[in-house]
């Protein structure tokens, strides 16, 4: 299979995602936020289902957000399934579980066409910022397996386990995902540059990744400054591909997010270039990022020289 050259367009169905992830080309660009982008476009996102009811009431807006990210140059489109787990839906809207997940995959696929891969998004069963609520391991295994089985059946190209706040829950979800021959991107939310949100030192995450071998280990939903420190550390100590996607606002409020204007698209693109020079394989955007942020980032990293700065210095 031919490898894409730096700066060339990556055609999703014509290349194996795993081949591209380990190639020497520019990083793959994951899409930006869905939940906060719905909110920015006037769709309410009340917790706990947050972005999920939009699948029933504003499917056209969900699809147009996906389309805007693909037009912006994103290679990886994540399904709007962040809050459609069976664990949550069984409590709040059991009859819609399969329909909403099916629609989420379809909307992402419609937008991706032959230009992007579709990743099934899965997060913590409970709130991403409440590691104290993480259920026991048998419950974790049961609910993550059920959700992953459905997303795979619905035809995703890979899985994005994102915003996990404990290694314990990440491991349970990863176990279910690893049963399929699909690329798995595993991502954790950070408390600071050297700790997961539950306080586990990054060394504990590295130990896990050396054993589990996800296709990419990412850090997400913290400020660019926080992720920057973590990316350096992971690149120094881990031989698994690394990815990063930061938030550019802050969590809180009734809708789960408060917008700030701290990072323009150009500011965010500069952080993405910096991570590209550190050798990340995937960049993207988390809460608060928009298609404009991702267009700037995608364009900047396409021409950025991918480096190995950390390793050559050590
Ligand atoms: Zn986020």
Boltz pocket constraint, residues with backbone or C-beta under 6 A from the ligand:
constraints:
  - pocket:
      binder: B
      contacts: [[A, 220], [A, 221], [A, 247], [A, 286], [A, 287]]
      max_distance: 6.0
